[in-house]
Amino acid sequence: MILVTPAAAREGMLKAGMPPLHADALLELMARVRAGQAATVMTTVADVLGKPARTFDAWVHDHVAAFR
């Protein structure tokens, strides 16, 4: 579901002062995400650290006190 069209998002980014090149790159990235091109799960974290990656929610839960 797209709540804001890419054209409207680009217009908003430009009005906020984002350079056109950056706005276009961000829109391209988001189009790729919507198309499923970012859905591949990699093992890089586990390969490097020797333990599995954690979710962002788990990280927040473990570090919430730092933000209070």
C-alpha positions as CSV (number, residue, x, y, z in Angstrom):
1,M,0.0,0.0,0.0
2,I,1.4,3.4,-1.0
3,L,0.1,6.2,1.1
4,V,2.1,8.9,-0.7
5,T,2.8,8.7,-4.4
6,P,6.5,8.8,-5.4
7,A,5.9,12.2,-7.1
8,A,4.4,13.7,-4.0
9,A,7.2,12.3,-1.9
10,R,9.8,13.7,-4.2
11,E,8.0,17.1,-4.1
12,G,8.0,17.1,-0.3
13,M,11.7,16.1,-0.2
14,L,12.7,18.9,-2.6
15,K,10.6,21.4,-0.6
16,A,12.4,20.3,2.5
17,G,15.7,21.2,0.9
18,M,16.9,17.7,-0.2
19,P,19.0,17.8,-3.3
20,P,17.2,16.3,-6.4
21,L,19.9,13.6,-6.8
22,H,19.3,12.4,-3.2
23,A,15.5,12.5,-3.5
24,D,15.7,10.5,-6.7
25,A,18.1,8.0,-5.2
26,L,15.9,7.5,-2.2
27,L,12.8,7.0,-4.3
28,E,14.7,4.4,-6.4
29,L,15.7,2.6,-3.2
30,M,12.2,2.5,-1.9
31,A,10.9,1.3,-5.3
32,R,13.4,-1.6,-5.1
33,V,12.2,-2.4,-1.5
34,R,8.6,-2.4,-2.6
35,A,9.5,-4.8,-5.5
36,G,11.0,-7.2,-3.0
37,Q,14.6,-6.7,-4.0
38,A,15.7,-6.1,-0.4
39,A,14.0,-9.3,0.9
40,T,17.1,-11.5,0.9
41,V,18.3,-12.5,4.3
42,M,22.1,-12.6,4.6
43,T,24.2,-14.5,7.1
44,T,26.9,-11.7,7.2
45,V,26.4,-10.8,10.9
46,A,26.5,-14.4,12.0
47,D,29.5,-15.1,9.8
48,V,31.4,-12.1,11.2
49,L,30.3,-12.2,14.9
50,G,29.8,-15.9,15.3
51,K,26.3,-15.3,16.6
52,P,23.0,-14.6,14.9
53,A,21.8,-11.0,14.3
54,R,19.1,-9.7,16.6
55,T,16.0,-7.8,15.6
56,F,15.7,-4.1,16.1
57,D,13.0,-4.7,18.7
58,A,15.3,-6.9,20.7
59,W,18.1,-4.3,20.6
60,V,15.7,-1.6,21.8
61,H,14.4,-3.8,24.6
62,D,18.0,-4.3,25.8
63,H,19.0,-0.7,25.5
64,V,15.8,1.2,26.4
65,A,17.4,2.6,29.6
66,A,19.9,4.5,27.6
67,F,17.1,6.6,26.1
68,R,15.3,7.5,29.3
